[in-house]
Amino acid sequence: MPSEPRPDPAARKPDPAPAPLWLQRLSLVVLVLFCFYIGGLLAVLPWSPRYWTANGWVVAHPAIDSIVQQGWVRGLVSGLGLIDIWIGVSELLHYRDYRG
C-alpha cells in the first residue's frame, strides 16, 4: 500500500494580507461602542424598578422572580456590565494596527 506524500513545510501558503487600516479601526470603534452600550445596560438596568422589579415576564414567573429580585443577582448582573465596559476600555487602550 503506497503511503501518501507528506506536504513540504517550506511550501506552505503565505499568510493572507491583513485587513485595510480603515477596516481595522472601524471594527475597533464598533466593538468599543458595543461593549460600552451593553455594559452600561447591564450595570444600570438591575437597579431600575421599571425594568427589573415591574417586568411583566418576570412577575408572571414567580420561581424566577424570587431569584431575580435578590440583591446578589442584581450585583452579579451589574458586575458583568462593569466587566464588559472594562473589556471595551482594554481593547481601546491595547489597540495596535496590523500592517503587512
C-alpha positions as CSV (number, residue, x, y, z in Angstrom):
1,M,0.0,0.0,0.0
2,P,1.6,3.3,-1.1
3,S,1.9,6.0,1.5
4,E,0.7,9.5,0.7
5,P,3.5,12.1,0.3
6,R,3.8,14.5,3.2
7,P,3.5,18.1,2.3
8,D,6.7,20.1,2.4
9,P,6.6,22.6,5.4
10,A,8.5,25.1,3.3
11,A,5.8,25.1,0.6
12,R,3.1,26.4,2.9
13,K,0.7,29.0,1.6
14,P,1.7,32.6,2.6
15,D,-0.3,34.3,5.3
16,P,-3.1,36.4,3.9
17,A,-2.7,40.1,3.9
18,P,-4.2,42.0,6.9
19,A,-7.4,43.9,6.6
20,P,-7.1,47.5,5.4
21,L,-6.3,50.0,8.2
22,W,-9.7,51.8,8.0
23,L,-11.5,48.5,8.5
24,Q,-9.3,47.6,11.5
25,R,-10.1,50.9,13.1
26,L,-13.8,50.8,12.2
27,S,-14.1,47.3,13.8
28,L,-12.4,48.7,16.9
29,V,-14.9,51.6,17.2
30,V,-17.8,49.2,16.7
31,L,-16.5,46.8,19.3
32,V,-15.9,49.5,21.9
33,L,-19.3,51.1,21.3
34,F,-21.0,47.7,21.6
35,C,-19.1,46.9,24.9
36,F,-20.0,50.3,26.4
37,Y,-23.6,50.1,25.4
38,I,-24.2,46.5,26.6
39,G,-22.1,47.1,29.7
40,G,-24.0,50.2,30.6
41,L,-27.3,48.5,30.2
42,L,-26.2,45.5,32.3
43,A,-24.8,47.8,35.0
44,V,-27.8,50.1,35.3
45,L,-30.9,48.2,34.5
46,P,-30.9,45.8,37.5
47,W,-31.3,48.9,39.8
48,S,-34.2,50.4,37.7
49,P,-37.6,49.4,39.2
50,R,-39.3,50.0,35.9
51,Y,-37.2,47.4,34.1
52,W,-36.3,44.9,36.8
53,T,-39.0,44.7,39.5
54,A,-42.0,45.6,37.4
55,N,-41.0,43.4,34.4
56,G,-44.1,41.6,33.2
57,W,-42.4,38.5,32.2
58,V,-40.5,38.1,35.5
59,V,-43.6,38.8,37.5
60,A,-45.5,36.1,35.6
61,H,-42.9,33.5,36.6
62,P,-42.8,33.5,40.5
63,A,-40.0,31.0,40.7
64,I,-37.7,33.1,38.6
65,D,-38.9,36.3,40.2
66,S,-37.9,35.1,43.7
67,I,-34.4,34.6,42.4
68,V,-34.0,37.7,40.2
69,Q,-35.2,40.1,43.0
70,Q,-32.3,39.1,45.3
71,G,-29.5,41.6,45.7
72,W,-26.7,39.2,44.8
73,V,-28.3,38.6,41.4
74,R,-28.5,42.3,40.7
75,G,-24.9,42.7,41.8
76,L,-23.8,39.8,39.6
77,V,-25.5,41.3,36.5
78,S,-24.1,44.7,37.3
79,G,-20.7,43.2,37.7
80,L,-20.9,41.6,34.3
81,G,-21.8,45.0,32.9
82,L,-18.7,46.6,34.5
83,I,-16.5,43.8,33.2
84,D,-18.0,44.4,29.7
85,I,-17.2,48.1,30.0
86,W,-13.6,47.2,31.1
87,I,-13.2,44.9,28.1
88,G,-14.1,47.9,25.8
89,V,-11.6,50.1,27.6
90,S,-8.9,47.4,27.4
91,E,-9.5,46.9,23.7
92,L,-9.2,50.7,23.2
93,L,-6.0,51.0,25.2
94,H,-4.3,48.0,23.7
95,Y,-5.2,48.6,20.0
96,R,-2.4,48.1,17.5
97,D,-2.6,48.5,13.7
98,Y,-1.6,45.3,11.8
99,R,0.3,46.3,8.7
100,G,1.5,43.7,6.3
